[in-house]
Amino acid sequence: MQSRRVLLAALMAAVLLAGIPAAVAGPAYPAKAITLIVPYAPGGSTDVLARAVSQVATRHLTVPLLVVNRPGGGAIPGRLDVVRAQPDGYTLLFGYGSGEDLFVPHQRQIPYDVLTDLVPVCRISIHSVVLVVAANHPAQNLTEFVRWAKGREQNTAAVSTAGGVVDVTLRLFAQNAGFKVTPVPGTGGADAITRLVGGHADFGGGHPSEVLPHIKAGRLRPLGVALERRDPAVNAPTFKEMGFDVVTPGSVKGVAVPKGTPSDVILYLAAAFKEISVDPEFVKIMKDIGQPIMYQGPEEYKVWFKQAFEQAGRLVAQFK
Amino acid sequence: MASFEGLLQGFGIALSPVNLLFAFLGALLGTAIGVLPGLGPAATIALLLPVSYKIGSPVTAIIMMAGVFYGAMYGGSTTSILLNIPGEAASVVTCLDGHQMARKGRAGPALGIAAIGSFIAGTIAVVALTLVAPPVAEFALKFGPPEYFALTVLGLLLATYLSGRAPLKSLIMATLGLLLGLVGLDPVAGVPRFDFGNVNLQGGIDFVTLAMGLFGIGEILLSLEQGVIGTIVTTTIRDVFPRMTDFVRTRRAIVRGSVIGFVVGLLPGGGAVIASLVSYAAERRASPHPEEFGQGAIEGVAGPESANNAAATSSFIPLLTLGIPGNASTAMIFAALMIQGVTPGPFLLREHADVFWGVAASMYIGNAMLLLLNLPLVGVWAQLLRVPYAYLAPIIAVITLAGVYTVNNTAFDIWLMLVIGVVGYLLRKLEFDPGPLLLAFVLGPIMERSLRQSLLMSAGSPAIFVTRPIAALLLIAAAIFVAGNLLAGRRRRA
């Protein structure tokens, strides 16, 4: 009788404890799983990229990369978690270079300094901004859309987060084309696209990996891309070739760690991400989801980030 | 027949050795915590949340958690029947007739019919879920911000009024939950709120911390205090396979219970507890011999035990298609899905077909496993009631502490959870149900975000909530519900 009781208790404990890892870290890095914090809801372009990286990471790192979504609060709390984390290389910010890093600091106060509290590890990809409408929208192209929008008192736009790249890009476009826009932000790209597909916004914007599945399924129509040159993944002209001088860098997807992280840890991580960026499986996944691979190492990315940050400041200053 | 193809694919997933194992573990754990008074499915799923980070696949994690949820519905009746104490909340009403049956030496048939009724209702509900969920998901696309706002308002009101006998106390809990949901950076502009200058609070209160404190620590403290929980009527259980006459007498109760449970589980704020209460009332009304109720009427066991299982299953429909959890347990599973990178909502069925169909198929299998676990082995589960709580409580406490720490690796969360745990204990002592608090904590941010999005869409005009038909209907339903309750309350007082 006694043994059965102990057995039952032990069984329950074993089930519950199965997933709890050893809390003691060994001397060599990395000694335990590394957490990638994605500050957006699952299903958006950053999340999709993080999951692609973590899928192939097992071949290039001795420990697993765990993707943890930390959405809400305009994507700032997730970043704050990383800023506050131990600088030991076990908590990484995934998506460093997105609108919240390049554009938001120019628009409102945030509780940390994006240039000094976070240290870049590398850049992995850049996601362009695509202007899309629901498939049943009367406008077949960008010119028709602008004419349609100009005749209206208000145009609502589904955007991922307030002050993010999609938000800024669509506002710049509306200002340039001369129509009124009310951006409606949410928890990330996935949420914005769901609202647009459901017909709860007049138009919207998203990154290729978010809009492509719906474009293929015939639920959305792409009208323009805010890049200098066309995005090979999207069958749509640039704003520029349609006569609207709006070019934004897109949403940059890099990796960062809290300040104070040892430089050998940063170099180790950068080397691993560089290997991942040329892994054939990763290259294939990225092609399938419509994201370009644009790797840059820590030093290079730091310089590039600073320039992009200043350029974003000049773009934001254009708002009247 | 898309459902059929999906289900075939789902069985392919659910029958893989790993998923079978986790479905079994979930069913086993669910039955165990269903049997043990104090620890309910919501608390257990909360304890499993940190573990779900470590299980690589979302299907596997949700299969296990779903197993815990409906497994508890099976286990709960055992304690109600043998001890006259509900093993978990949805088996409260089973005490009435189940325990009387046990005292008359009919514990076996009571346990047997509870398990068989649960199995039949669970299976009927899964079949209905398979057929109903895809069209509901399609319809869910019509839900924009105004509809989500109206739905969360209605859901929260229903959950609050229906969850306990004291609506005022539930309203206080729901309000507290809404307030706690406001802590942190606001969802649109990212401005800090209620953080008292503490950076640890700027990211908001973590769901796992809140859930484990309220349900894990809170329930342990209360159960420790209650100490020895009574004596088992009998440990020798005979005749678990009910007689033919029992079957004939209960067949309508089981079918009615399944239907009632399925419908109640669909409602926002509905769930297994309410379903079992409604079913009991319906059986008493329908019975040709209502005087037997409370004296050991087998329909009074069969109906509610069927209803709570059907409701547990059907409450997955609003969760998976709309992304709106209706009760504390599905709120936990909502959090688990997000942790696993799956957003519950209209596109879940399309983008994560493996998750939906895998979980649905596992429910067919899980119900069969539970029937085997609970019919022949019911005597073993009765023995579980003899494990002193003094052994179980420290184990659960350690798991809770370790679990909360692994989420963010901050000691702050441990302290916060302990404080919340003490609050949870006090709330239970004062007979406040923490369920509405947790549900409001999950629904609050959705409600706030959709309210603000709606007002942006309408350029500030609240008319948007009445000019859109679905939103208007939902809000009218909420208004009628509140008005009805106020009137009923006034009449009682007069």
Contacts between the chains, C-beta under 8 A, distances in Angstrom:
chain1	res1	chain2	res2	distance
A	1	B	383	7.6
A	4	B	380	7.8
A	4	B	383	6.6
A	5	B	383	7.4
A	5	B	386	6.9
A	5	B	387	5.2
A	5	B	391	8.0
A	8	B	32	7.4
A	8	B	383	8.0
A	8	B	384	5.9
A	8	B	387	6.5
A	9	B	387	6.2
A	9	B	391	5.8
A	9	B	392	6.6
A	9	B	395	6.6
A	11	B	28	7.8
A	12	B	29	6.8
A	12	B	32	6.2
A	12	B	392	7.9
A	12	B	395	7.3
A	13	B	395	5.3
A	13	B	399	7.3
A	15	B	25	5.6
A	15	B	28	7.8
A	15	B	29	5.7
A	16	B	47	6.1
A	16	B	48	7.2
A	16	B	51	6.8
A	16	B	399	4.8
A	17	B	399	6.6
A	17	B	402	7.8
A	18	B	51	6.5
A	18	B	54	7.9
A	19	B	50	6.9
A	19	B	51	3.6
A	19	B	52	7.6
A	19	B	53	7.1
A	19	B	54	3.5
A	19	B	55	6.5
A	20	B	50	7.0
A	20	B	51	7.2
A	20	B	54	7.6
A	20	B	399	7.9
A	20	B	402	5.3
A	20	B	403	6.9
A	20	B	406	5.9
A	21	B	54	7.1
A	21	B	406	7.1
A	23	B	402	7.9
A	23	B	405	7.5
A	23	B	406	7.9
A	41	B	338	7.3
A	41	B	343	5.7
A	42	B	338	6.5
A	42	B	340	7.9
A	42	B	341	4.0
A	42	B	342	6.0
A	42	B	343	5.0
A	43	B	341	7.7
A	43	B	343	5.1
A	43	B	347	7.7
A	43	B	351	7.0
A	47	B	341	6.4
A	51	B	341	6.4
A	66	B	53	6.7
A	67	B	341	6.3
A	68	B	53	7.3
A	68	B	339	7.4
A	69	B	338	6.2
A	69	B	339	7.3
A	69	B	341	6.3
A	70	B	203	7.4
A	71	B	338	7.8
A	72	B	184	7.6
A	72	B	185	7.6
A	72	B	187	5.8
A	72	B	204	7.0
A	72	B	445	6.5
A	73	B	184	5.8
A	73	B	185	3.3
A	73	B	186	6.8
A	73	B	187	6.2
A	73	B	190	5.6
A	73	B	203	7.2
A	73	B	204	6.8
A	74	B	185	6.4
A	74	B	186	7.7
A	74	B	187	7.0
A	74	B	188	6.6
A	74	B	189	6.5
A	74	B	190	3.4
A	75	B	190	7.8
A	76	B	185	5.2
A	76	B	190	4.5
A	77	B	184	6.0
A	77	B	185	5.3
A	77	B	202	6.6
A	77	B	203	3.7
A	77	B	204	6.2
A	78	B	203	7.6
A	80	B	185	7.9
A	80	B	199	7.2
A	80	B	202	5.7
A	80	B	203	5.4
A	81	B	203	5.7
A	81	B	408	7.0
A	84	B	199	6.0
A	84	B	200	7.8
A	85	B	409	7.7
A	86	B	409	7.3
A	91	B	409	7.8
A	104	B	190	7.5
A	108	B	189	7.0
A	108	B	190	7.0
A	110	B	190	6.9
A	111	B	192	6.8
A	111	B	199	7.3
A	111	B	202	6.1
A	154	B	459	5.8
A	156	B	456	7.1
A	156	B	457	5.1
A	162	B	188	5.5
A	162	B	189	6.0
A	162	B	190	7.2
A	163	B	190	7.9
A	182	B	456	5.6
A	182	B	457	7.4
A	182	B	459	6.9
A	183	B	456	7.8
A	184	B	145	7.5
A	184	B	453	5.0
A	184	B	456	4.7
A	184	B	457	6.0
A	185	B	188	5.9
A	185	B	453	7.8
A	186	B	449	6.7
A	186	B	453	6.7
A	187	B	187	7.5
A	187	B	449	7.2
A	190	B	343	5.9
A	190	B	347	7.9
A	191	B	343	7.8
A	194	B	141	7.7
A	194	B	345	6.3
A	194	B	346	6.4
A	194	B	347	6.2
A	195	B	144	6.2
A	195	B	145	7.2
A	195	B	453	7.9
A	197	B	141	6.5
A	198	B	141	4.2
A	198	B	142	6.4
A	198	B	143	6.9
A	198	B	144	5.8
A	198	B	346	7.3
A	199	B	141	7.9
A	199	B	142	7.9
A	199	B	144	7.4
A	200	B	144	3.1
A	200	B	145	6.4
A	200	B	457	7.2
A	201	B	457	7.6
A	213	B	351	7.6
